[in-house]
């Protein structure tokens, strides 16, 4: 009886190892990439999956227009072609700084109350 279940047990263990080493990390990376592409804003500097560097000028549902640094050329890309964001736009960076300052002020106020 135990020998019959050992084959099934080995199969289950093998699939569990495959899930935790390959499938789960890949899904996590896909979520992070989707979040990055959804948070694109005008002014962000990005690199496409083809290696083209540019600044986001316009964003539609599935099309991103990039302005190249030399010659001020504009090229449209699909959103899925954006590989990474190298620098956040001025507006977004300013908003993030304001939020950080507010959080720091709240923490300081709470420490003073103690």
ABEGO torsion letter per residue (X at the ends): XAAAAAAAAAAAAAAAAAAAAAAAAAAAAAAAAAAAAAABBBGBBBBBAAGBBBBBABBBAABBBBBBABGGBBBBBBAAABABBABBBAAAAAAAAAAAAAAAAAAAAAAAAX
